[in-house]
């Protein structure tokens, strides 16, 4: 891959995740402060990610893989996304806001697969080259959080009262427009499937991989993957509103520590795989969820703020040790025949079904623990995902039989 192509792909990946991190992290805080949304309404807004993940395979399978170049579809989706972002920026109530965020996420989630396809198409050895490109996505997400907290200070108490957090949508919309136009300059990535070739819903959703569920160990892992998404949904939906409400300075910028942790711990994953094996590694990831939420429950923005920072920093262990390990395990169990189908099925089950259930539960619990003055009983709220993660940890530890899984880059 030449330098020009590497720079193009890196900039593409940077913008792709700068856009997502530029509004999604602060969405819960925006909804509560600007639109006076309930926790239930917030869960509806966050659930649009799940609906996007469920619908994305159809867009990719029926359109992107068959009729149009990937870079052109990426450009069109982001240009439409820029318009929808502007409409979210202008929205003054949840009823007006929701259709735009739903439409946006249905269009955005397929772009995650498109940027990967465009990148892979230019690589001779994706296993070695992709991580060097993908890391710019993590950097983009981190920079977005730092810009919000430290450059524009949109999440300070004064700015929140003034409704300044709506500017995150304008920022993300501008970045989306830039990426939309830039996409048409990316290397050509033609369709990978003959448009006359028959495609089935089973192929698009990876349902052929359901045969793997006959394996008891994989079934236990599959169910655990869905269940652990419930605690994950609490973090996505509640972490930023929680930190902002209790008065932690620059909450969005501090949450970027989680992405830094994610980038660092993925480098440590091969060591843990080799030293402890798959089962212990994934159990460490599950246990980290429980520890994180207990730290949130008993920490505060004053003398115990270090507990909150540690809880955020645990994101690398929580995410990498469970989800990345799970992708490796899935790849090993599926083999060449069902490899793509199995990864598609796990993505659908976790980011689709699992997160959908998780956001709904998080909304119900948060609403039930909203106090009369509009604040929340956060110490109690965080106990629920901590306990839930602990139950999944115990069940997995007891039922899943240890097996050797080779680490693959």
VOMAR-978004 format. One line per 10 residues: number of its first residue (from 1); their letters; for each residue x, y, z of N, C-alpha, C. Coordinates in steps of 0.05 Angstrom, whole numbers. Atoms other than C-alpha are relative to their C-alpha. Layout:
NUM = A = X,Y,Z,X,Y,Z,X,Y,Z; ...
//
This chain:
1 = XXXXXXXXXX = 17,-24,0,0,0,0,18,25,0; -16,-23,1,29,67,-20,-8,21,22; 4,-20,-22,34,128,27,-26,15,-4; 24,-16,5,-23,166,-7,-25,-16,8; 23,16,-7,-72,108,1,-1,-4,30; 0,3,-30,-50,97,74,-11,25,13; 9,-25,-12,-62,171,89,-30,3,-5; 28,-2,6,-130,169,55,-17,-18,18; 15,19,-17,-153,107,93,1,9,30; -3,-9,-28,-126,135,159,-19,24,6
11 = XXXXXXXXXX = 18,-23,-3,-164,201,149,-29,-8,0; 27,11,1,-227,163,130,-8,-12,27; 6,14,-25,-223,121,193,-2,20,23; 1,-21,-20,-208,182,236,-27,14,1; 26,-14,1,-270,219,212,-23,-18,7; 22,19,-5,-314,157,215,-6,-2,30; 5,3,-28,-304,151,290,0,26,15; 3,-27,-11,-295,225,305,-29,8,-1; 28,-7,3,-366,233,279,-17,-14,22; 16,15,-19,-394,177,324,6,9,28
21 = XXXXXXXXXX = -7,-9,-27,-355,198,386,-7,28,6; 6,-29,-3,-373,271,374,-28,6,9; 28,-6,-10,-446,263,393,-11,-23,16; 12,23,-13,-461,192,418,7,-1,30; -9,1,-28,-421,198,483,-17,18,17; 15,-20,-15,-459,260,505,-30,0,-6; 29,1,8,-527,239,476,-18,0,25; 17,1,-23,-557,221,544,-2,26,15; 0,-25,-13,-536,286,575,-15,21,-16; 14,-19,17,-562,326,516,-30,-4,2
31 = XXXXXXXXXX = 29,6,-1,-630,290,518,-12,10,26; 11,-8,-26,-639,303,592,0,30,4; -2,-29,-5,-615,375,593,-14,17,-21; 10,-17,22,-636,403,525,-29,-7,-7; 27,8,9,-699,362,509,-18,-9,23; 15,9,-24,-720,344,580,-12,-28,-4; 10,27,5,-727,272,558,2,-17,25; -1,20,-22,-743,216,607,22,-21,-7; -19,22,5,-696,157,615,-11,-20,-20; 12,18,20,-745,116,576,3,10,-28
41 = XXXXXXXXXX = -4,-13,26,-741,165,518,29,-2,-8; -28,3,6,-666,164,523,7,-28,-9; -5,27,8,-666,89,518,-10,-5,-29; 10,2,27,-708,96,454,21,12,-20; -20,-13,17,-655,143,425,25,-17,-3; -24,17,1,-597,98,444,-6,-26,-15; 8,25,13,-635,37,417,2,3,-31; -2,-3,29,-630,67,347,26,-12,-10; -24,14,8,-559,40,347,-6,-29,-5; 7,28,3,-588,-30,355,-16,-4,-25
51 = XXXXXXXXXX = 16,2,25,-640,-19,300,18,3,-24; -18,-4,22,-584,6,256,17,-25,-5; -16,25,2,-542,-57,271,-17,-23,-12; 17,21,10,-602,-101,255,-6,4,-30; 7,-6,28,-618,-66,189,25,1,-18; -25,-4,16,-545,-55,167,6,-24,-19; -7,22,19,-535,-126,138,-17,0,-25; 16,-1,24,-593,-115,91,10,21,-20; -11,-21,17,-564,-49,65,26,-10,-14; -25,9,11,-496,-81,56,-4,-24,-19
61 = XXXXXXXXXX = 4,24,16,-521,-148,29,-16,5,-25; 17,-5,23,-574,-121,-18,9,22,-19; -8,-23,16,-541,-57,-43,30,2,-3; -29,-6,1,-468,-46,-25,16,-23,-13; -16,23,10,-442,-116,-41,-8,-7,-29; 11,10,26,-481,-121,-107,-1,21,-22; 6,-19,21,-493,-56,-144,19,24,-2; -15,-25,1,-449,3,-125,27,-3,14; -26,-1,-13,-377,18,-106,-4,8,30; 3,-5,-29,-368,19,-30,6,29,7
71 = XXXXXXXXXX = -7,-27,-7,-335,87,-29,-21,20,-8; 22,-18,9,-393,119,-67,-24,-2,20; 22,3,-20,-445,90,-19,8,13,26; -10,-14,-24,-402,114,39,-4,30,-2; 3,-29,4,-402,184,10,-29,9,1; 29,-8,0,-478,186,-2,-11,-2,28; 11,4,-27,-494,158,67,9,22,19; -10,-20,-18,-450,209,102,-11,28,-8; 11,-26,8,-477,268,61,-29,2,10; 28,0,-11,-549,248,80,2,2,30
81 = XXXXXXXXXX = -4,-2,-29,-523,238,151,5,28,10; -6,-28,-7,-497,309,152,-26,16,2; 26,-14,-1,-567,335,136,-16,-8,25; 15,10,-24,-598,291,191,12,11,25; -14,-12,-24,-546,316,241,-9,29,4; 8,-28,-2,-565,387,225,-29,2,10; 27,1,-10,-638,370,237,-1,-6,30; -1,6,-29,-620,340,305,10,24,15; -10,-25,-12,-581,404,321,-23,20,4; 22,-19,-1,-645,444,307,-23,-9,17
91 = XXXXXXXXXX = 24,10,-14,-693,399,345,-2,11,28; 5,-12,-26,-724,428,408,-17,-18,18; 14,19,-17,-764,368,433,5,-28,-10; -7,27,6,-757,293,434,-16,-11,-24; 17,9,22,-815,280,387,11,7,-27; -13,-9,25,-781,320,332,27,-13,-4; -27,10,1,-712,293,349,1,-30,-8; -3,29,2,-726,218,349,0,-10,-30; -2,10,28,-742,207,274,26,5,-13; -25,-7,12,-678,241,255,23,-18,10
101 = XXXXXXXXXX = -22,18,-11,-633,200,302,-4,-28,-9; 6,27,10,-668,136,280,10,-2,-29; -9,1,28,-657,152,207,30,1,-3; -29,-2,2,-585,172,220,13,-26,7; -14,25,-8,-566,108,256,-5,-23,-19; 5,20,21,-599,65,203,20,4,-23; -19,-6,22,-553,100,153,29,-2,9; -28,0,-9,-491,104,197,11,-28,5; -10,27,-8,-485,32,222,12,-15,-24; -13,14,23,-473,4,151,27,12,-8
111 = XXXXXXXXXX = -26,-12,8,-415,53,142,23,-12,16; -22,14,-15,-376,15,196,11,-23,-16; -9,22,16,-374,-45,150,13,11,-26; -10,-11,25,-361,-1,89,29,10,2; -28,-10,-3,-298,33,116,19,-24,3; -17,24,-1,-271,-37,133,4,-12,-27; -2,11,27,-286,-62,63,19,16,-17; -17,-17,16,-253,-3,31,30,-4,8; -27,4,-10,-192,-13,75,12,-27,-8; -10,27,6,-186,-88,65,6,-3,-30
121 = XXXXXXXXXX = -3,2,29,-192,-79,-10,27,10,-10; -26,-11,7,-126,-41,-10,23,-14,13; -21,13,-16,-87,-89,34,7,-27,-10; -10,27,8,-44,-148,16,-1,-19,24; 1,16,-24,-41,-172,88,-15,14,22; 17,-14,-19,-100,-145,128,6,-5,29; -6,7,-28,-80,-182,192,23,18,11; -22,-17,-9,-16,-140,195,-6,30,-5; 3,-28,8,-39,-76,161,-24,14,12; 25,-13,-8,-110,-63,186,2,15,26
131 = XXXXXXXXXX = -1,-12,-26,-93,-47,258,13,28,-1; -13,-26,4,-48,10,235,-18,21,-11; 20,-19,10,-107,41,199,-22,4,20; 23,-1,-19,-161,24,250,6,17,24; -7,-16,-24,-123,58,306,-7,29,-3; 8,-28,5,-139,125,274,-29,5,6; 28,-2,-9,-212,111,288,-2,5,29; -1,-4,-29,-197,105,362,10,28,7; -10,-27,-4,-157,169,358,-21,21,-6; 22,-18,7,-216,203,324,-20,3,22
141 = XXXXXXXXXX = 19,1,-22,-263,182,380,11,16,24; -13,-14,-22,-213,207,433,1,30,-4; -2,-29,7,-202,274,398,-27,13,3; 27,-11,-2,-278,285,394,-6,7,29; 5,-5,-28,-284,278,469,16,23,12; -18,-21,-10,-225,323,483,-9,28,-10; 9,-26,12,-252,377,436,-25,10,14; 25,-7,-14,-320,376,470,6,11,28; -5,-7,-28,-292,381,541,21,22,3; -23,-17,-5,-227,420,534,3,23,-19
151 = XXXXXXXXXX = -2,-22,19,-232,462,471,-24,18,1; 25,-16,0,-305,484,468,-13,1,27; 11,2,-27,-323,464,540,-31,0,0; 29,1,3,-394,447,519,-14,-16,22; 12,16,-21,-404,399,578,5,11,28; -3,-12,-26,-387,447,634,-28,7,11; 27,-6,-12,-445,462,683,-13,25,-13; 11,-25,12,-453,533,654,-9,-5,-28; 7,5,28,-453,509,582,-24,-19,-2; 23,18,0,-502,453,598,-26,16,5
161 = XXXXXXXXXX = 24,-17,-6,-551,504,628,-7,17,-25; 5,-17,24,-543,546,565,-8,-16,-25; 8,17,23,-559,486,520,21,-3,-21; -21,0,20,-491,488,486,7,-28,-11; -7,27,9,-487,412,480,-12,-7,-27; 11,5,26,-530,415,418,20,4,-22; -21,-5,20,-468,440,382,16,-25,-8; -14,25,7,-440,369,383,-12,-11,-26; 13,10,25,-490,352,327,9,17,-24; -9,-17,22,-468,412,286,29,-8,-7
171 = XXXXXXXXXX = -27,8,5,-395,391,295,1,-27,-15; 0,26,13,-410,319,276,-11,2,-28; 12,-4,26,-453,342,218,21,11,-20; -20,-12,18,-396,384,189,21,-22,-7; -19,22,5,-348,324,197,-12,-20,-19; 13,19,17,-399,279,164,-1,10,-29; 0,-12,27,-404,327,104,28,-2,-12; -28,1,9,-328,329,99,6,-29,-9; -5,28,7,-324,252,100,-17,-8,-24; 17,6,23,-382,248,51,13,8,-26
181 = XXXXXXXXXX = -13,-10,24,-345,290,0,27,-14,-5; -27,13,2,-277,259,15,-2,-28,-10; 3,29,7,-305,189,4,2,-4,-30; 0,3,29,-311,202,-71,29,1,-11; -28,0,9,-235,210,-74,15,-25,9; -13,24,-11,-221,143,-39,4,-20,-23; -5,21,20,-193,83,-78,-26,-15,-7; 25,14,9,-247,48,-119,-2,-27,12; 6,26,-13,-279,-11,-84,-25,-11,-13; 24,10,14,-326,-46,-133,-15,-21,15
191 = XXXXXXXXXX = 16,21,-13,-382,-94,-113,15,-26,0; -14,26,-4,-358,-161,-88,-17,-24,-8; 19,22,7,-420,-202,-107,-13,6,-26; 15,-2,25,-451,-214,-175,-29,8,6; 28,-10,-6,-517,-175,-176,-21,-21,-8; 19,21,8,-550,-236,-209,1,-24,18; -3,22,-19,-527,-282,-154,-22,2,21; 22,0,-19,-584,-302,-108,11,4,29; -8,-5,-28,-578,-275,-37,-24,-5,18; 22,6,-18,-620,-298,22,3,15,26
201 = XXXXXXXXXX = -1,-13,-26,-638,-267,89,19,-15,18; -17,16,-16,-602,-325,121,30,7,-4; -28,-8,6,-537,-305,86,7,27,12; -5,-27,-9,-543,-232,104,2,2,31; 0,-1,-29,-557,-244,178,18,-20,13; -18,20,-11,-508,-301,186,-14,-23,14; 16,21,-14,-563,-350,205,10,-28,-4; -11,26,5,-525,-408,175,18,-8,24; -18,6,-22,-479,-402,236,-16,-10,25; 16,10,-23,-538,-422,282,7,-29,5
211 = XXXXXXXXXX = -7,28,-4,-513,-493,271,22,-3,22; -21,1,-20,-455,-475,317,-11,-2,28; 13,0,-27,-504,-469,375,-5,-29,10; 2,28,-9,-507,-545,377,23,-7,19; -23,3,-18,-439,-540,411,-7,14,26; 8,-11,-25,-455,-530,485,17,24,9; -18,-22,-8,-394,-486,498,-7,25,-15; 6,-24,16,-410,-440,440,-28,11,7; 26,-9,-8,-483,-437,462,2,17,26; -4,-15,-25,-461,-415,532,13,27,-5
221 = XXXXXXXXXX = -13,-25,7,-415,-363,502,-19,19,-14; 19,-17,16,-469,-338,454,-20,13,19; 20,-11,-19,-521,-329,510,14,20,19; -15,-19,-17,-468,-296,555,6,26,-15; -6,-24,16,-451,-248,498,-24,19,-1; 24,-15,1,-523,-226,493,-5,13,28; 6,-10,-27,-531,-219,569,19,22,9; -19,-19,-9,-467,-180,580,-4,27,-13; 6,-25,13,-493,-127,532,-20,17,16; 18,-16,-17,-544,-107,585,16,19,18
231 = XXXXXXXXXX = -17,-19,-14,-490,-79,631,14,21,-18; -13,-18,19,-455,-49,570,-19,23,-7; 20,-21,7,-519,-11,552,-2,21,22; 0,-19,-22,-519,21,621,23,20,-2; -23,-18,3,-450,50,608,-4,20,-23; 5,-18,23,-467,78,539,-21,21,6; 23,-17,-4,-533,107,562,3,19,24; 1,-15,-25,-518,132,632,26,12,9; -26,-9,-11,-443,144,642,3,31,-2; -4,-29,3,-440,215,613,-20,16,16
241 = XXXXXXXXXX = 19,-15,-17,-505,240,646,7,-3,29; -8,5,-28,-481,209,712,23,18,8; -24,-16,-6,-413,243,710,-6,30,-1; 7,-29,2,-443,310,688,-17,8,24; 19,-7,-22,-498,308,741,13,2,27; -13,-1,-27,-452,294,800,22,20,1; -18,-23,0,-406,350,778,29,-7,-6; -28,6,8,-343,315,752,8,19,-22; -8,-19,21,-305,368,712,7,-14,-26; -7,10,26,-297,356,637,-7,-30,-4
251 = XXXXXXXXXX = 7,28,1,-336,290,637,5,-14,-26; -4,13,27,-333,277,562,29,-4,-6; -29,3,5,-258,289,558,11,-23,17; -10,21,-18,-247,243,618,-9,-28,-10; 9,25,10,-289,189,585,17,-10,-23; -18,8,21,-238,189,528,22,-19,11; -19,19,-12,-193,152,578,-8,-29,-6; 9,27,7,-236,92,563,10,-10,-27; -10,7,26,-216,93,490,30,-4,0; -29,4,-2,-143,102,507,6,-27,13
261 = XXXXXXXXXX = -3,26,-13,-149,42,554,-6,-23,-20; 7,21,20,-182,2,498,23,-5,-19; -23,3,19,-124,16,451,24,-13,13; -23,12,-14,-73,-4,504,-4,-29,7; 4,28,-10,-106,-67,530,-3,-20,-23; 1,19,23,-116,-96,460,28,-10,-6; -28,9,4,-40,-98,457,8,-21,21; -6,19,-22,-40,-137,523,-15,-27,-4; 17,23,3,-92,-187,498,15,-26,-8; -15,25,7,-42,-236,465,14,-12,25
271 = XXXXXXXXXX = -14,10,-25,-4,-241,532,-20,-15,18; 19,13,-17,-67,-257,571,-11,-26,-12; 9,24,14,-90,-307,519,20,-23,5; -21,20,-3,-24,-343,523,3,-9,29; -5,6,-28,-16,-339,598,-24,-13,14; 23,9,-15,-87,-352,622,-20,-16,-16; 19,15,17,-125,-382,563,-26,16,-4; 24,-15,8,-192,-361,534,-20,4,23; 21,-2,-21,-239,-377,592,8,20,22; -8,-18,-21,-199,-340,645,2,29,-10
281 = XXXXXXXXXX = -2,-27,12,-187,-280,598,-28,12,-1; 27,-11,3,-261,-272,584,-13,4,27; 11,-4,-27,-278,-281,658,11,25,13; -11,-25,-9,-230,-224,674,-15,23,-11; 16,-21,13,-269,-182,624,-27,3,14; 26,-1,-13,-335,-200,657,2,12,28; -4,-10,-27,-309,-186,727,5,30,0; -6,-29,2,-284,-118,704,-25,16,-1; 26,-15,2,-356,-98,688,-11,4,28; 10,-2,-27,-377,-113,760,16,20,16
291 = XXXXXXXXXX = -17,-18,-15,-317,-76,790,-5,29,-9; 5,-27,11,-329,-16,744,-25,13,12; 25,-11,-9,-401,-7,765,-1,4,30; -2,-5,-29,-385,-15,839,16,25,6; -16,-25,-2,-333,40,831,-18,24,-6; 19,-22,6,-387,84,799,-20,4,23; 20,-1,-21,-436,67,854,10,14,26; -10,-10,-26,-390,86,912,20,23,-3; -18,-23,4,-345,139,880,-16,26,0; 13,-26,2,-360,214,877,19,19,-14
301 = XXXXXXXXXX = -15,-19,15,-336,277,843,21,15,16; -18,-14,-18,-295,300,903,24,-18,7; -24,15,-9,-245,260,945,1,-29,-11; 1,27,11,-267,194,913,-2,0,-31; 1,-2,29,-263,218,841,18,-20,-14; -18,20,12,-205,171,829,-14,-27,-6; 15,24,5,-255,114,834,-14,1,-27; 14,-3,26,-294,142,775,20,-2,-23; -20,2,21,-230,150,734,9,-28,-5; -7,29,3,-210,78,748,-22,-15,-14
311 = XXXXXXXXXX = 23,13,12,-280,56,729,-1,5,-30; -1,-6,29,-274,92,662,24,-14,-13; -24,12,11,-203,65,651,-3,-30,-3; 4,29,2,-229,-6,660,-14,-8,-26; 14,5,25,-264,1,593,16,-18,-19; -17,17,17,-205,-31,557,-2,-29,7; 3,28,-9,-210,-94,599,-28,-10,-5; 28,8,4,-286,-95,597,-5,-7,-29; 6,4,29,-289,-89,521,18,-20,-13; -19,17,14,-226,-121,495,0,-29,9
321 = XXXXXXXXXX = -2,27,-10,-223,-180,541,-25,-17,-4; 24,15,6,-295,-199,528,-6,-1,-30; 10,0,27,-315,-176,459,21,-7,-21; -21,8,19,-248,-181,422,7,-29,3; -5,28,-5,-234,-247,456,-22,-17,-12; 23,15,10,-304,-269,436,1,-2,-31; -2,1,29,-291,-251,363,21,-21,-8; -21,20,6,-227,-293,364,-11,-28,5; 11,26,-6,-264,-351,397,-20,-9,-22; 20,6,21,-321,-347,346,14,-8,-26
331 = XXXXXXXXXX = -15,6,24,-271,-347,289,12,-28,1; -11,26,-3,-238,-409,317,-21,-22,-2; 21,20,0,-303,-447,328,-13,-3,-27; 15,1,25,-333,-429,261,15,-14,-23; -15,10,22,-276,-449,216,-4,16,-26; 2,-15,25,-271,-426,143,-28,1,-11; 27,2,12,-341,-449,124,-19,21,10; 20,-17,-12,-380,-407,173,12,25,12; -14,-22,-13,-329,-353,192,-15,26,-3; 14,-26,4,-365,-293,161,-28,-1,12
341 = XXXXXXXXXX = 28,3,-11,-434,-319,180,0,2,30; -1,1,-29,-413,-331,252,5,28,12; -5,-27,-10,-384,-261,261,-24,18,-4; 25,-16,5,-447,-231,230,-21,-7,21; 20,8,-20,-490,-271,277,6,11,28; -8,-11,-26,-451,-250,339,-5,30,1; 5,-29,1,-455,-177,317,-29,6,3; 29,-4,-1,-530,-182,306,-10,-6,28; 10,8,-26,-540,-217,373,8,20,22; -10,-18,-20,-498,-168,413,-9,29,-5
351 = XXXXXXXXXX = 7,-28,6,-503,-98,382,-28,4,-9; 28,-2,8,-572,-114,355,-18,-7,23; 19,9,-20,-614,-156,403,9,6,28; -9,-4,-28,-571,-153,466,-1,29,9; 0,-28,-7,-561,-78,465,-29,12,1; 28,-9,0,-635,-67,448,-13,-6,26; 10,8,-26,-655,-105,510,13,16,22; -15,-14,-21,-601,-71,551,-9,29,3; 9,-28,-1,-622,0,532,-28,3,13; 27,0,-11,-694,-16,549,0,-4,30
361 = XXXXXXXXXX = -2,6,-28,-676,-45,617,12,24,15; -13,-23,-12,-629,13,632,-19,24,3; 20,-22,-1,-685,63,615,-20,-5,22; 20,6,-20,-735,28,660,11,5,29; -12,-3,-26,-688,25,720,7,29,6; -8,-28,-5,-662,96,712,-25,17,5; 25,-14,-5,-733,123,706,-12,-5,27; 12,7,-26,-755,86,768,16,12,24; -17,-11,-21,-697,116,807,7,30,-4; -2,-29,4,-707,188,784,-13,14,24
371 = XXXXXXXXXX = 10,-14,-24,-717,234,844,-18,24,-8; 20,-21,6,-769,290,850,13,25,-12; -14,-24,11,-717,344,835,13,-4,-27; -11,6,26,-697,310,770,27,-14,0; -25,15,-2,-632,280,796,-6,-29,3; 3,29,-1,-620,206,803,14,-13,23; -13,15,-21,-603,155,856,21,-18,-13; -20,14,16,-540,136,819,13,-23,15; -13,21,-15,-511,94,875,-16,-26,-2; 17,24,3,-571,47,869,-1,-9,-29
381 = XXXXXXXXXX = 2,7,28,-575,50,793,23,-18,-9; -23,15,9,-504,25,784,3,-28,12; 0,26,-12,-515,-34,830,-13,-21,-18; 14,19,18,-562,-66,779,19,-12,-21; -19,13,20,-511,-74,722,23,-14,13; -22,14,-14,-457,-93,773,-10,-28,7; 11,26,-8,-502,-149,799,-5,-18,-24; 6,15,24,-523,-170,729,25,-12,-12; -25,10,11,-451,-176,705,11,-22,18; -9,20,-19,-434,-215,768,-14,-27,-4
391 = XXXXXXXXXX = 15,25,5,-489,-266,753,9,-13,-25; -10,12,26,-465,-275,681,28,-12,5; -27,9,-7,-394,-283,708,-2,-28,13; 2,26,-15,-415,-339,756,-11,-22,-18; 12,21,17,-458,-376,705,21,-9,-21; -20,7,20,-402,-373,652,22,-17,13; -22,14,-14,-350,-396,703,-8,-29,6; 9,26,-8,-393,-456,724,-7,-18,-24; 11,17,22,-422,-479,657,20,-3,-23; -18,2,23,-369,-463,604,24,-17,7
401 = XXXXXXXXX = -23,18,-4,-317,-518,599,24,11,-15; -25,-12,11,-246,-493,587,9,-15,-25; -11,12,25,-218,-506,517,21,19,-10; -23,-16,10,-155,-483,483,-8,15,-25; 6,-17,23,-164,-425,435,25,15,-7; -25,-13,9,-106,-399,394,-5,29,-6; 3,-29,6,-97,-323,392,6,5,-30; -5,-8,28,-104,-296,321,-2,30,-2; 0,-29,3,-87,-224,303,-25,9,-15
//
